[in-house]
Amino acid sequence: MEFGKLVQGRLLRRYKRFLADVELPGGAVITAHCPNTGAMTGCMPEGAPVWLSVSDAKTRKYPHTWELVDTPAGLACIHSALANKVVREGFENGKVKGFEQYPALRSEVKYGAGSRADLLLEGDAGRVFVEVKCVTLYRRDDWGAFPDAVSDRGRRHIRELQGVIDDETRALLLFCVFHSGIHRVCAAGDIDPKYRDALAEAMAAGLEVQAYAAEVTTRGLSLARRLPFSLDPA
């Protein structure tokens, strides 16, 4: 997916979860929408170069949206909702291997107790429910971890994915890495041990877990390559 033209600036602060103040090259300070509800640990250093998209919708209070940040460990995309689009394009372009028997693809399909699967793959072999999680939390030695804050919602998704598995139904949790400094992924058991334990239980019951790096540039995002995943850091 392509961003279109982005505006570069310098991050001053993020606050109220959804807002960020950014200084533009001419010295003007604007408030931008921050499309990320997480802790964003390591992704909001004061003074960091950032890139913003601009909407011409007249209904928007803040036309700028924060998309990218240049962290000390590498370029990262903080617009977590874009992971679903990038992963869908990855499936459509054949970059996610092992699912060739499921050519039909749908987004936002209801399942479980009122949840929606990010993707549903279907074919003669049955179906695959896919939950996509965006990873930007960088740890030492090129590790990335999820979640970056306690996630009751994430644990619920794991339980519901585990519940759909049967002889004709697979479930896949796909970690989409939006940070160019991350080269392997694990669960952040120190941040949310209940999430880590729920994931371990679901994996033992047949939940498939994969991690993929996205190529992150100021031009756009694309699914690039599979990364190693382990429940705990080695």
C-alpha positions in Angstrom: 0.0 0.0 0.0 1.2 3.5 -0.8 1.0 6.6 1.4 0.9 9.3 -1.2 2.6 12.5 -0.3 3.7 12.8 3.3 4.7 15.9 5.3 7.8 15.6 7.5 8.1 17.2 10.9 9.6 16.8 14.4 7.7 15.2 17.2 7.1 17.4 20.2 4.8 15.2 22.3 2.0 12.6 22.2 -0.9 13.1 24.6 -4.5 12.0 25.2 -3.6 8.8 23.3 -5.0 10.1 20.0 -3.2 13.4 19.6 0.4 14.5 18.9 2.0 17.9 18.5 4.4 18.2 15.6 6.7 21.0 14.5 6.8 21.5 10.8 10.0 22.5 8.9 8.9 26.2 8.8 8.5 26.3 12.6 4.7 26.0 12.7 3.3 23.6 15.3 0.3 21.5 14.4 -1.8 18.9 16.2 -2.0 15.5 14.4 -4.2 12.5 14.9 -2.3 9.6 16.4 -3.9 6.3 15.0 -2.5 4.0 17.7 -4.2 3.1 21.1 -1.1 1.3 22.5 1.7 2.4 24.7 3.9 3.0 21.7 7.0 2.3 23.8 10.1 3.4 22.0 8.1 4.9 19.1 7.7 8.5 20.4 11.1 9.9 21.3 10.9 13.6 21.7 12.3 15.4 18.7 12.2 12.4 16.5 11.6 12.9 12.7 8.0 11.9 11.9 5.9 11.8 8.7 2.3 12.8 8.4 -0.4 12.2 5.8 -2.9 15.0 5.1 -6.6 14.6 4.6 -8.7 17.1 2.7 -11.9 16.0 4.3 -13.7 19.1 5.7 -15.2 17.1 8.6 -11.9 16.4 10.2 -10.8 18.5 13.1 -7.2 17.4 12.6 -6.3 16.9 8.9 -2.9 15.5 9.7 -2.4 11.8 10.6 0.9 10.6 12.1 2.1 7.6 10.0 5.9 7.1 10.5 8.6 7.8 13.1 12.3 7.4 12.8 13.4 5.7 16.0 17.0 5.0 17.2 16.4 1.4 16.2 14.9 2.0 12.8 11.9 3.4 10.9 8.5 2.4 12.3 4.9 2.8 11.2 2.7 3.6 14.1 -0.6 3.5 12.2 -1.5 0.0 13.5 -4.8 -0.4 11.6 -2.9 -0.5 8.3 -1.5 -3.9 9.3 -4.8 -5.5 8.2 -4.5 -4.0 4.7 -0.8 -4.9 4.4 -1.5 -8.5 5.4 -4.4 -8.8 3.1 -2.3 -7.6 0.2 0.3 -10.1 1.3 -2.1 -13.0 1.0 -3.4 -11.7 -2.4 0.1 -11.4 -3.7 1.1 -14.9 -2.5 3.7 -13.7 0.0 2.1 -15.7 2.9 2.9 -19.4 2.1 1.0 -22.5 3.1 -2.5 -21.2 2.4 -2.8 -21.8 -1.3 -5.8 -24.1 -0.8 -7.9 -21.2 0.4 -8.2 -18.8 -2.5 -11.3 -16.9 -1.3 -10.6 -14.0 1.0 -12.9 -11.9 3.1 -12.3 -9.2 5.7 -14.1 -8.3 9.0 -16.1 -11.6 9.3 -18.2 -12.1 12.4 -17.3 -15.0 14.7 -17.1 -16.0 18.3 -18.9 -13.9 20.9 -19.4 -10.8 18.8 -15.9 -10.5 17.4 -14.8 -10.0 13.9 -12.0 -11.9 12.2 -9.6 -9.6 10.4 -9.5 -12.1 7.5 -11.3 -15.3 6.6 -9.7 -17.6 4.0 -11.9 -20.2 2.3 -11.5 -23.0 -0.2 -12.0 -26.7 -0.8 -9.8 -27.5 2.2 -12.1 -25.6 4.5 -11.4 -22.2 6.1 -8.8 -20.2 8.1 -9.7 -17.5 10.6 -6.9 -14.9 10.7 -6.2 -12.4 13.4 -3.6 -9.7 12.6 -1.6 -8.0 15.3 0.7 -5.0 14.6 4.1 -5.2 16.3 6.2 -2.0 17.0 7.6 -2.8 20.4 11.4 -3.1 19.9 13.5 -4.9 22.5 17.3 -5.5 22.6 19.0 -7.9 20.2 16.4 -7.2 17.4 13.5 -8.7 19.3 10.0 -7.4 18.8 7.3 -8.2 21.4 3.5 -8.1 21.6 1.5 -6.7 23.4 3.1 -3.4 24.5 0.4 -3.1 27.2 -1.9 -5.4 29.1 -4.5 -6.5 26.5 -7.7 -8.1 27.7 -9.0 -7.8 24.1 -6.0 -9.6 22.8 -6.6 -12.5 25.2 -10.2 -12.7 24.2 -9.2 -12.9 20.5 -6.8 -15.8 21.4 -9.6 -17.7 23.2 -12.0 -17.2 20.3 -9.5 -18.3 17.7 -8.8 -21.4 19.7 -12.6 -22.1 19.9 -13.1 -22.3 16.1 -10.4 -24.9 15.4 -11.8 -28.2 14.1 -11.2 -30.7 11.3 -12.1 -28.2 8.6 -11.1 -25.0 10.3 -7.7 -23.5 11.0 -6.8 -20.4 13.0 -3.8 -18.2 12.4 -2.5 -15.4 14.6 -0.2 -13.3 12.3 2.1 -10.7 13.9 2.8 -8.0 11.3 6.0 -6.1 12.2 5.9 -2.4 11.4 9.4 -1.7 12.7 12.5 -2.1 10.5 14.7 -2.9 13.5 12.8 -6.0 14.5 14.0 -9.3 13.1 12.3 -11.8 15.4 9.1 -11.8 17.5 8.0 -13.2 20.9 5.2 -12.7 23.4 5.7 -9.9 25.9 5.2 -12.1 28.9 6.8 -9.5 31.2 4.1 -7.0 30.3 1.1 -9.3 30.1 1.8 -12.7 31.5 -1.8 -13.7 31.1 -1.6 -13.0 27.3 1.6 -15.1 27.1 0.0 -18.0 28.9 -3.2 -17.8 26.9 -1.2 -17.9 23.7 0.8 -21.0 24.9 -2.5 -22.8 25.7 -4.0 -21.9 22.3 -0.8 -23.0 20.4 -0.9 -26.3 22.2 -4.6 -26.7 21.0 -3.6 -26.0 17.4 -3.5 -22.2 16.9 -0.9 -21.4 14.3 1.3 -18.4 14.9 3.5 -16.6 12.3 5.4 -13.3 12.2 6.1 -11.3 9.0 8.1 -8.2 8.5 6.7 -5.3 6.6 9.0 -3.2 4.4 8.5 0.3 5.9 9.4 3.3 3.8 8.1 6.8 3.3 6.6 5.6 0.0 4.4 2.9 1.6 4.2 -0.5 3.3 4.4 -4.0 1.9 4.7 -7.5 3.4 8.2 -8.6 3.0 9.4 -11.8 4.6 8.6 -14.3 7.4 10.4 -13.8 10.7 11.2 -16.3 13.5 8.6 -16.5 16.2 9.0 -18.0 19.7 6.7 -17.8 22.7 9.6 -16.5 24.8 12.8 -14.7 23.8 15.7 -17.1 23.4 
